[in-house]
């Protein structure tokens, strides 16, 4: 856990890395805005933030993107 913490902080110190991560998060939020439908706001926000953050961490192999049941099981 300590190594992970140090790695995350080193990533946030680099402006290009931080800009890239924020850009990826905003892309997910933008895509989810186009797919909105009537429903519970909290559920939509939870799903969108979960997907955005896990996409940044796992990249194209994000298990939460590949298996929608995983997100439901997680919560």
FIKOLZA-1660 file (N, C-alpha, C; in steps of 0.1 Angstrom, whole numbers, plus 5000, padded with zeros to 4 digits):
% residues 75
   i   px   py   pz ch aa at
   1 5008 4988 5000  A  X  N
   1 5000 5000 5000  A  X CA
   1 5009 5013 5000  A  X  C
   2 5020 5012 5008  A  X  N
   2 5028 5024 5008  A  X CA
   2 5034 5027 4994  A  X  C
   3 5039 5016 4987  A  X  N
   3 5044 5019 4974  A  X CA
   3 5034 5024 4964  A  X  C
   4 5022 5020 4966  A  X  N
   4 5011 5025 4957  A  X CA
   4 5008 5040 4960  A  X  C
   5 5009 5043 4973  A  X  N
   5 5006 5057 4977  A  X CA
   5 5017 5066 4971  A  X  C
   6 5030 5062 4972  A  X  N
   6 5041 5069 4967  A  X CA
   6 5040 5071 4952  A  X  C
   7 5036 5060 4945  A  X  N
   7 5034 5061 4930  A  X CA
   7 5024 5070 4926  A  X  C
   8 5012 5070 4933  A  X  N
   8 5001 5079 4930  A  X CA
   8 5006 5094 4932  A  X  C
   9 5012 5097 4943  A  X  N
   9 5017 5110 4945  A  X CA
   9 5027 5115 4935  A  X  C
  10 5036 5106 4930  A  X  N
  10 5045 5110 4920  A  X CA
  10 5038 5113 4907  A  X  C
  11 5027 5105 4904  A  X  N
  11 5020 5108 4892  A  X CA
  11 5013 5121 4892  A  X  C
  12 5007 5125 4904  A  X  N
  12 5000 5138 4905  A  X CA
  12 5009 5150 4905  A  X  C
  13 5022 5148 4907  A  X  N
  13 5032 5159 4907  A  X CA
  13 5035 5163 4893  A  X  C
  14 5033 5154 4883  A  X  N
  14 5036 5157 4870  A  X CA
  14 5024 5163 4863  A  X  C
  15 5025 5175 4858  A  X  N
  15 5014 5182 4852  A  X CA
  15 5009 5174 4839  A  X  C
  16 5018 5170 4831  A  X  N
  16 5013 5162 4819  A  X CA
  16 5005 5149 4823  A  X  C
  17 5010 5142 4833  A  X  N
  17 5003 5130 4838  A  X CA
  17 4989 5134 4844  A  X  C
  18 4989 5144 4852  A  X  N
  18 4977 5148 4858  A  X CA
  18 4967 5153 4847  A  X  C
  19 4971 5161 4838  A  X  N
  19 4963 5165 4827  A  X CA
  19 4957 5154 4819  A  X  C
  20 4966 5144 4816  A  X  N
  20 4961 5132 4809  A  X CA
  20 4950 5124 4817  A  X  C
  21 4952 5123 4830  A  X  N
  21 4943 5116 4838  A  X CA
  21 4929 5123 4839  A  X  C
  22 4930 5136 4841  A  X  N
  22 4917 5144 4841  A  X CA
  22 4910 5143 4828  A  X  C
  23 4918 5144 4817  A  X  N
  23 4912 5143 4803  A  X CA
  23 4905 5130 4801  A  X  C
  24 4911 5119 4806  A  X  N
  24 4904 5106 4805  A  X CA
  24 4891 5105 4813  A  X  C
  25 4892 5111 4825  A  X  N
  25 4880 5111 4834  A  X CA
  25 4869 5119 4827  A  X  C
  26 4872 5131 4821  A  X  N
  26 4862 5140 4815  A  X CA
  26 4857 5133 4802  A  X  C
  27 4865 5125 4795  A  X  N
  27 4859 5118 4784  A  X CA
  27 4848 5108 4788  A  X  C
  28 4851 5101 4799  A  X  N
  28 4841 5091 4804  A  X CA
  28 4828 5099 4808  A  X  C
  29 4830 5110 4815  A  X  N
  29 4818 5117 4820  A  X CA
  29 4810 5122 4807  A  X  C
  30 4817 5127 4797  A  X  N
  30 4811 5132 4785  A  X CA
  30 4803 5121 4778  A  X  C
  31 4809 5110 4777  A  X  N
  31 4802 5098 4771  A  X CA
  31 4790 5094 4778  A  X  C
  32 4791 5094 4791  A  X  N
  32 4779 5090 4800  A  X CA
  32 4768 5101 4799  A  X  C
  33 4772 5113 4797  A  X  N
  33 4761 5124 4796  A  X CA
  33 4753 5121 4783  A  X  C
  34 4759 5116 4773  A  X  N
  34 4752 5113 4761  A  X CA
  34 4743 5101 4762  A  X  C
  35 4745 5093 4772  A  X  N
  35 4737 5081 4774  A  X CA
  35 4728 5082 4786  A  X  C
  36 4724 5094 4790  A  X  N
  36 4716 5096 4802  A  X CA
  36 4701 5092 4799  A  X  C
  37 4695 5088 4809  A  X  N
  37 4680 5085 4808  A  X CA
  37 4674 5087 4821  A  X  C
  38 4661 5088 4822  A  X  N
  38 4654 5090 4834  A  X CA
  38 4658 5079 4844  A  X  C
  39 4662 5084 4856  A  X  N
  39 4665 5075 4866  A  X CA
  39 4670 5082 4878  A  X  C
  40 4676 5075 4887  A  X  N
  40 4681 5080 4900  A  X CA
  40 4695 5087 4898  A  X  C
  41 4696 5100 4901  A  X  N
  41 4708 5108 4899  A  X CA
  41 4720 5102 4907  A  X  C
  42 4718 5097 4919  A  X  N
  42 4729 5092 4927  A  X CA
  42 4735 5079 4920  A  X  C
  43 4726 5071 4914  A  X  N
  43 4731 5059 4907  A  X CA
  43 4739 5062 4895  A  X  C
  44 4735 5073 4888  A  X  N
  44 4742 5077 4876  A  X CA
  44 4755 5083 4880  A  X  C
  45 4756 5091 4890  A  X  N
  45 4768 5097 4894  A  X CA
  45 4778 5086 4899  A  X  C
  46 4773 5077 4907  A  X  N
  46 4781 5066 4912  A  X CA
  46 4787 5058 4901  A  X  C
  47 4779 5054 4891  A  X  N
  47 4784 5047 4880  A  X CA
  47 4794 5054 4872  A  X  C
  48 4791 5067 4869  A  X  N
  48 4800 5075 4861  A  X CA
  48 4814 5077 4867  A  X  C
  49 4814 5080 4880  A  X  N
  49 4826 5083 4887  A  X CA
  49 4834 5070 4889  A  X  C
  50 4827 5059 4891  A  X  N
  50 4834 5046 4892  A  X CA
  50 4840 5042 4879  A  X  C
  51 4833 5043 4868  A  X  N
  51 4838 5040 4855  A  X CA
  51 4850 5049 4851  A  X  C
  52 4849 5062 4854  A  X  N
  52 4859 5072 4850  A  X CA
  52 4872 5069 4858  A  X  C
  53 4871 5066 4871  A  X  N
  53 4883 5064 4879  A  X CA
  53 4889 5050 4876  A  X  C
  54 4881 5040 4874  A  X  N
  54 4887 5027 4871  A  X CA
  54 4893 5027 4857  A  X  C
  55 4887 5034 4847  A  X  N
  55 4894 5035 4834  A  X CA
  55 4908 5041 4835  A  X  C
  56 4909 5051 4844  A  X  N
  56 4922 5058 4845  A  X CA
  56 4932 5048 4851  A  X  C
  57 4928 5040 4861  A  X  N
  57 4936 5031 4868  A  X CA
  57 4940 5018 4860  A  X  C
  58 4930 5012 4854  A  X  N
  58 4931 5000 4846  A  X CA
  58 4934 5001 4831  A  X  C
  59 4930 5013 4826  A  X  N
  59 4932 5015 4811  A  X CA
  59 4922 5006 4803  A  X  C
  60 4926 5002 4791  A  X  N
  60 4917 4994 4783  A  X CA
  60 4913 4981 4788  A  X  C
  61 4920 4976 4798  A  X  N
  61 4916 4963 4804  A  X CA
  61 4908 4964 4816  A  X  C
  62 4901 4976 4818  A  X  N
  62 4893 4978 4829  A  X CA
  62 4883 4968 4831  A  X  C
  63 4884 4960 4842  A  X  N
  63 4874 4949 4845  A  X CA
  63 4860 4955 4847  A  X  C
  64 4858 4967 4852  A  X  N
  64 4845 4973 4854  A  X CA
  64 4838 4976 4841  A  X  C
  65 4846 4980 4831  A  X  N
  65 4841 4983 4817  A  X CA
  65 4837 4970 4810  A  X  C
  66 4845 4960 4812  A  X  N
  66 4844 4947 4805  A  X CA
  66 4832 4938 4811  A  X  C
  67 4829 4940 4824  A  X  N
  67 4819 4932 4830  A  X CA
  67 4810 4941 4839  A  X  C
  68 4798 4945 4834  A  X  N
  68 4790 4954 4842  A  X CA
  68 4785 4949 4855  A  X  C
  69 4785 4935 4856  A  X  N
  69 4780 4929 4869  A  X CA
  69 4791 4932 4880  A  X  C
  70 4803 4934 4876  A  X  N
  70 4814 4936 4886  A  X CA
  70 4811 4949 4894  A  X  C
  71 4807 4959 4887  A  X  N
  71 4804 4972 4894  A  X CA
  71 4792 4970 4904  A  X  C
  72 4782 4963 4900  A  X  N
  72 4771 4960 4909  A  X CA
  72 4775 4952 4921  A  X  C
  73 4784 4942 4919  A  X  N
  73 4789 4934 4930  A  X CA
  73 4797 4942 4939  A  X  C
  74 4805 4951 4934  A  X  N
  74 4814 4960 4942  A  X CA
  74 4806 4968 4952  A  X  C
  75 4795 4974 4947  A  X  N
  75 4787 4983 4955  A  X CA
  75 4778 4975 4964  A  X  C
% end
